[in-house]
Amino acid sequence: MDTGAPSPRSSGYRWVVLFALFLVTMVSQIQWLAHAPIATDAMRFFGFTDVVPINRLAEMYMLVYLVACIPASWVIDRLGTRAGVGFGAAVLGVAGLVKGLYADNYVVVLWAQVALSVAQPFIINAPTAVASQWFPVNERGTAVGIASLAQFVGIILVMIVTPLAIQVGDKADPALIPVVMRWYGWACLGAAVVCLGLFREGAGARQSDPTAGVRSFFGGVRHILSLRDVRRTVLLFLVGLGIFNAVTTCIDSICRVKGMGEEQSGLVGAIMLVGGVVGAVVLPLISDRIRRRKAVLAAALIGVVPALAGLALFTDFAVVMAFSFLVGFFVTGAGPVGFQYAAEVGGANTESTSQGLMLLAGQVSGLVFVEAMGKDAWIQTVMWAFVGLTMLSGVLALTLKESPMMSPGKAIDPAPGA
């Protein structure tokens, strides 16, 4: 069947498609945390007496994801990546621009954030499906890693750019917030236009499954969860991603109980994100090169154990920075490898559903773990509980079977739709 798309794996166009996905993923994450680095200044700008309404803007992404995650994955797996990512990009562009143009009206900003939150899962749930359609097996982990990297690039950019953009002399000027939000809005529109113009449906993984057009929404989820190794991988993300979300969210409190100030805690959080950027590139690349998913995933989860233990145990700033980097490196590096592993075990037309389930698991457990770390007196206890849970996850990862796509003698680049 001719899809009209450039032939994947036979041309460099797969990198153009990945670039388009990278771009909209990055600006989506910028919109998620647009107000977070300047929450106090935004509170004053809107005339609030506390930062709760400002925090609600970021929380909206997490809350809406709980509802929209699986439907978005179903659309991507059943209607195609172009339909799913295209919808997400279109909503992102329009809602981002509205948020920027009406940046002085909190009600409009909040509703625009709701729309942006709906767009997010159509974008961040797509990497494994895009990799399956466009990339040979020995490049898929790297492709998913690059797409995941976009999330961290967006977070780092917004954390650096937003405070600097409203700085006048040696203090912040809240009146400049609408200017910054307009920049972000136009960036969203530009990224959406580029994505819609460049993104194409890949040729084939969807064509090889005769049930693709008839499998129901819940049937697709049941199919994924009927597979032992996918269930176990979802459980690994329930623990690992939930811990990472909780630690990054509560890094200020973790550092405070160690006697560190705000500037130091900011640096500890930043170096964890830097570690995540490095891990999201290095570990998937290693997995592709040695053609092993299980071994790299298990090694990463085992590596998290001493990294978390060091973060819990030590109080010296330099040592905490080193262990924070390792937490980001191992947890985030394990992510793309785990996504691709589950996609390969689940088979054609399940890639986005499996990735969505793993992200959803991490979001739910992350919210629970954040609540558990709500009091400073509990933080050390919870951190050591995290170490124990991670040890169990490492053992569980060792029980997984290797991906069937990585088995000896398997063709590196099977023809799509064959």
N, C-alpha and C positions, 0 to 999 in steps of 0.2 A: 504493500500500500504506500503510495507516495503522499507524504505529508506536506510537501512543498518546502520543507526546511532544508537548510544546508546539511550535508551528510555529516553526522557526528563522527568523531574519532578519525575522520579522513581529512579534516581541514582544521585550521586554527580558529574557526568560528566558535568552538566550544569555549574559548577563553573570553570572547566577546560576551557570550551569554552569562558566563560567570561574573564578568565585570559588571554587567547590568544588575545582577542579583546583589553583588557586593555593594553597589552604590545605594540601592533602595534600603538594604539592610542597615547600612551605616546611618543614613539620615533618619530612619525609623527609631534607632536607638538614641540619636540626638534629641528627637522630640520627646522620647520617654523621660529623659532627665533634664530637659531644658531649663526648668526652674530650680532643680534640686541643689545645684552648687551655690545658688544665691537665694535660698529659701527665706532668710531673714529679711533681705532687701525686698524680695517680692511681697512678703507679708506687709511691709510698710507701704509699698507701692499701691497695693489693693486696699489698704486701710484696715487690715485684720489685726486682731490683738494677739493671735498666736499663729504658729506655722502649720496647724492641722490642715486648713484648706489647701495650702501649697503642697504639703505631702500627699494629699489626696490625688493630685494630678499624676504623680508617679505611681501611686498605688493602683490607679485605674488600669494601667497596663497589665498588672498582675491579676486583678480581679476579672477583667473581661477575658483574659486568656483562659481562665478556668472554664468559661462557657464556650468560647469561640474556637478553642484549640482543635478538638476532634472534627467539628464540621468543616473547618478550613482544610484539614488534612484530607478529609473525604473528597472535597472539591478538587484538590490537587491530584489525588490518586485516580479519580474517576473522570474528571473533565480535562485534566491535563495541567501541566505546569504553566503554560501560557495563560490559561484562563484564571488559575489561582493567583499566580504572581501578578498578572495584569490587573486583576480586581484590586489586590492589595496596593499596588503602585498607584492606581487611579484614585482610590480613597485617600491614600497617603498624600498625594499631591494636592488634592482639593482641600482636605481637612488641615494640612499643614499651612497652606496659604491663608485660609480663614483664621486660623489661630494667630498667625502673624499680623494680619491686617486689623484684627480686633483684639490686639494684645492688651489693651487697657480695660477690657470688659471681662471680668472673671467668669461670668456665666457662659459667654460665648467660648472662652478659652476652655472651660471644663467640658462643654459638649463637643468641641473640636477634639479634645483629648480622648473622649469616648470613641469617636470615629477613628482616630489614629490607633486606638487600642484594638479596634475590630480589624483594622488593616494588618496589624503586626503578625498574627499567626499565619496569614496567607503568604507572608514573606519568609519568616524565620523557620517555618516548617517545610520549606521547599528544597533545601540543599541536597538531601539524599536522592530525591526524585530527579533533580536536575543532573546530579552526578551520574545516576544510573542511565539516563537517556543520552547524555552527551560525552561521557568520559569512559575510556577503557578501564578495566578493573584495577590495573596497576597505577591509576591516577585518581581513583575515586576518593580514597581517604584524604589525599592532598586537596582535592577540589572542595570536599566538605569542610576541611580545616580552614581553607581560605575564606569560604563563605561564613564560617563561624567567627573568623578573625574580624570580619567587618563589624560585628557587635562590639567588640572591645575597642576597635578604632573609634567608633562613634562615641562610646562612653568616655574614652580618654580625651577626645576632642572637646566634648561638651563640658567636661570638668575643668579643662584648661581655658578654653576660649571664653565661656560665659562670664566668669568673674573678671577676666581681663578686659572684656568688651565694655563693661559698665564702670570700669575704674577711671576716675578723673583725679590726677595727682596721686595723693596717698589715701584716697577714700573712694568708696563706691557711690555712684549716683543712680538711685533707683529709677529716675526719669528716663534713663537710657534703655530700660528693659524692653519697651516696645520696639525700639530700633533693632535690638538683637533678635527678638522673636520674628521680626519681618525678614531679617537675613535668613533665619532658619526656614521660614515659610517659603521664600523664593527658592531656597536650596532644595526643599522637598518637591516643589513643582518641577524644577529643572531635572532632578533625579528621576521623577516619575515619567517625564517626557522622554528622557534618554532610555529608560527601561522599556517603556511601551514601544519605542522605535526599534530597539535592538534585540529584545528578547524574542526567542523563537522556541517552538516546541521541538524537542529532540525526536529522532525517528524511533523508536521502538519498543522500549520495555513495556509500554502499555499494550502494544499489539499482540504480545505473546501470551496474554492471559485471556482465555475465552470468557471468563466470568466477569471481566472488567466492567462491562456495561450493565450487568444485572445484579451484582453483589450489593446488598443493602448497606446502609450506613452502619447499623449495628452488626451486620454480618461481617463487614470488613474488620471491625474491632474484635469480634469473636474469633475470626480467623487468626489474627495476630496473636491474641492471648492464648490460643490453643497450642502454640508452639513453645515447648519447654524453654529453649534458650532465649527466646524473645522475652518470655515472662521474667526470666532471671535477669536479663539485661535491664528491663524496666525497673526491677527491684534495685539493681545497682545504681541507677539514676535516682531512684527515690531517696537513697542514702547519700550518694556522692554529690549530686547536683543540689540537693536540699541543704547539705552541710555548707557547700560553697556559697549558696545564696544567703544563708544565715550568717556566715562569717563575714562576708563582704558587707552585708547590711549592718552588722553590729560591730564592725571593726573599731569604731570610735570607743565603744564601751569596753571592748577587749583590751585596748591600749590604755584606757583610763584606769582600769584595775591594776595595770602594771606600772602606774605612776607616770604615764606619758601625757604630754600636752596635745592640743588639737593639731598643731603643725606636724608633730611626729606621727600621730595617728593617720593624718592625711597622706604622709609619705609611705607608711606601711600599707595603706589601702592601694595607693598608686603602684607600688612595686608588685603587689599581688596581681594587678591587672597587667602589668608588663610581663610578669611570668606567664600569665594566661595567653598573651599574644605570642610569646615564644613557643609555649607548649602546643598551641593550636596549629602551628606550622610544623614544628619538629617531629612530634610523635606521629601524626598521620603520614608524614613523609617517610619516616622509618617503617611504618606499617606497610606502606605501598612497596617500598624497596625490598623488604625481606619477605613480603607476601605472607604476613601473619597478622591477624586481627586479635585473636584471643590472647596471645603471648604479650602483645604490646598493651592491651587493655588491662590485663592482670598485673603486669609490671608497674603500670601507672598507678593503679589502685593500691598496690603494696607500697609504692613510693610515697603515697599520701600519708601513710601511718606515721613515719618518723617526722614528716613535715608538720603535721598537725600537733604531734606530741611536742615538738620543739616550740611551736607557736604557743602552746598552752603552758609549757614549763618555764621558759626563759623570760627574763625581764630586761636584759641588755638590749638597747635599741638596735645596734648593728646586727646582733644575732637574730632578733625578731624579724628584722628586714629580710635576712637571708632565708629564714624558714617561711616567711610570707610569700616570697618569690617562688619557693618550691611548691607551696600549696597551690598557687595559681598555675604553675607549670604542669603539675601532674593532674590536677582535677580537670582543668580546661583542655589539656592535651588529650585526656581520656575521652572527652566528649565526642569529637568528630569520629574517632575510631569506633566508639560504641554505637553511634548513629549508623555508621556504614556497616558495621557488623550485623546489627538488627535488620537493616535493609536487605542485606545479602541472604540472611537466614529466612526472612519473611517472604522473599520472592517478589516477582513483578507486581506492580500496582499496589504495593503495600508500603513503599518507602516513606512517604510523608506521614502515613498513619502511625507507623512505628516510631518515627521521630517525634511526632506530636505527643504520643503517649508518654515517651520518656521525658520530654520537656514538661508536660503536665504533671507527671509524678514529682519532678524536682520543684515545681512551683508550689504544689500542695504541701510537701514536706518542708519546704523552705519557710512557708508561713507558720507552720507548727513550730519549727525549730527557733524561729525569731521570737515567738511568744515565750518559748522555754528560756531564752536568754534575756528576758525582759527585765530582770533584776540583777544588779551587779553581783550580789551575793551568790547567784546561781551560775555565773559565767564559767568559772573554773570547772565546776562539776559537769556542766554540759559539754565543755570542751573535751574533757576526758571521756565522756560518753561518746562523743564523736570519734575519738581515737579507737574505742572499742568497736563501734559500728563499722568503721572503715576496715579494721582488721577482718571482721566477718565478711565484708564485701570482697576483700582480696581473696579470701578462701573460696567464696562463691564463684568469683571470676575464674578460678582454676578448674571449676567443674564444667565450664562451658565446652562445647565441642567447637572445633575450628570451623570458620565459615566455609560452606561448600564451594564458594568461588575461589578460595585460597588453597584448595586441596591439590596435591602434587599431580601434574599432568593436565590441570584445568587450563583451558585456553585463556591467555591473558586478555584477549580482545574479541570476545564472541560477537558475532554480527548481531545487531539489534533486530529483533523480530524473527530471528532464525528459528 
